[in-house]
């Protein structure tokens, strides 16, 4: 996983990405995800409240590991 901070503008770099957030989202406290297709990064992730802010990039294995960890409760706060 890599975070893009010092690029010219993450907002414009990923402006055409097909961003989406969960249909279960009822508040603005969500993340948006976008599949990127080709290249070393397969998935981009950003804060829906700060669409011009930092973007996290995951390769396919990293994204699948993140999803598996979330499903297994690895990131639960309790």
Contact map, one row per residue, 1 for C-alpha under 8 A:
111000000000000000000000000000000000000000000000000000011110010000000000000000
111100000000000000000000000000000000000000000000000000011100000000000000000000
111110000000000000000000000000000000000000000000000001111000000000000000000000
011111100100000000000000000000000000000000000000000001111000000000000000000000
001111100100000000000000000000000000000000000000000001100000000000000000000000
000111111000000000000000000000000000000000000000000000000000000000000000000000
000111111100000000000000000000000000000000000000000000000000000000000000000000
000001111100000000000000000000000000000000000000000000000000000000000000000000
000001111111100000000000000000000000000000000000000100000000000000000000000000
000110111111110000000000000000000000000000000000000111100000000000000000000000
000000001111111000000000000000000000000000000000001110000000000000000000000000
000000001111111100000000000000000000000000000000000000000000000000000000000000
000000001111111100000000000000000000000000000000000000000000000000000000000000
000000000111111110000000000000000000000000000000000000000000000000000000000000
000000000011111110000000000000000000000000000000000000000000000000000000000000
000000000001111111000000000000000000000000000000000000000000000000000000000000
000000000000011111100000000000000111000000000000000000000000000000000000000000
000000000000000111110000000000000110000000000000000000000000000000000000000000
000000000000000011111000000000011110000000000000000000000000000000000000000000
000000000000000001111100000000011100000000000000000000000000000000000000000000
000000000000000000111110100001111000000000000001000000000000000000000000000000
000000000000000000011111100001010000000000000000000000000000000000000000000000
000000000000000000001111100000000000000000000000000000000000000000000000000000
000000000000000000000111110000000000000000000000000000000000000000000000000000
000000000000000000001111111111000000000000000000000000000000000000000000000000
000000000000000000000001111100000000000000000000000000000000000000000000000000
000000000000000000000000111111000000000000000000000000000000000000000000000000
000000000000000000000000111111000000000000000001100000000000000000000000000000
000000000000000000000000101111100000000000000011100000000000000000000000000000
000000000000000000001100101111110000000000000011100000000000000000000000000000
000000000000000000001000000011111000000000001111000000000000000000000000000000
000000000000000000111100000001111100000000001111000000000000000000000000000000
000000000000000000111000000000111110000000111100000000000000000000000000000000
000000000000000011110000000000011111000000111000000000000000000000000000000000
000000000000000011100000000000001111100001110000000000000000000000000000000000
000000000000000010000000000000000111111011110000000000000000000000000000000000
000000000000000000000000000000000011111001100000000000000000000000000000000000
000000000000000000000000000000000001111111000000000000000000000000000000000000
000000000000000000000000000000000001111111000000000000000000000000000000000000
000000000000000000000000000000000000011111000000000000000010000000000000000000
000000000000000000000000000000000001011111110000000000001111000000000000000000
000000000000000000000000000000000011111111110000000000001111001000000000000000
000000000000000000000000000000001111100011111000000000001111001000000000000000
000000000000000000000000000000001111000011111100000000111100000000000000000000
000000000000000000000000000000111100000000111110000000111000000000000000000000
000000000000000000000000000000111000000000011111011011110000000000000000000000
000000000000000000000000000011110000000000001111111011100000000000000000000000
000000000000000000001000000111110000000000000111111000000000000000000000000000
000000000000000000000000000111000000000000000011111000000000000000000000000000
000000000000000000000000000000000000000000000111111110000000000000000000000000
000000000010000000000000000000000000000000000111111110000000000000000000000000
000000001110000000000000000000000000000000000000011111000000000000000000000000
000000000110000000000000000000000000000000000110011111100000000000000000000000
001110000100000000000000000000000000000000000110000111110000000000000000000000
001110000100000000000000000000000000000000011110000011111000000000000000000000
111100000000000000000000000000000000000000011100000001111100000000000000000000
111100000000000000000000000000000000000011111000000000111110000000000000000000
110000000000000000000000000000000000000011110000000000011111111000000000000000
100000000000000000000000000000000000000111100000000000001111111000000000000000
000000000000000000000000000000000000000011100000000000000111111100000000000000
000000000000000000000000000000000000000000000000000000000111111110000000000000
100000000000000000000000000000000000000000000000000000000111111111000000000000
000000000000000000000000000000000000000001100000000000000111111111100000000000
000000000000000000000000000000000000000000000000000000000001111111110000000000
000000000000000000000000000000000000000000000000000000000000111111111000000000
000000000000000000000000000000000000000000000000000000000000011111111100000000
000000000000000000000000000000000000000000000000000000000000001111111110000000
000000000000000000000000000000000000000000000000000000000000000111111111000000
000000000000000000000000000000000000000000000000000000000000000011111111111000
000000000000000000000000000000000000000000000000000000000000000001111111111100
000000000000000000000000000000000000000000000000000000000000000000111111110000
000000000000000000000000000000000000000000000000000000000000000000011111110000
000000000000000000000000000000000000000000000000000000000000000000001111111100
000000000000000000000000000000000000000000000000000000000000000000001111111100
000000000000000000000000000000000000000000000000000000000000000000001100111110
000000000000000000000000000000000000000000000000000000000000000000000100111111
000000000000000000000000000000000000000000000000000000000000000000000000001111
000000000000000000000000000000000000000000000000000000000000000000000000000111
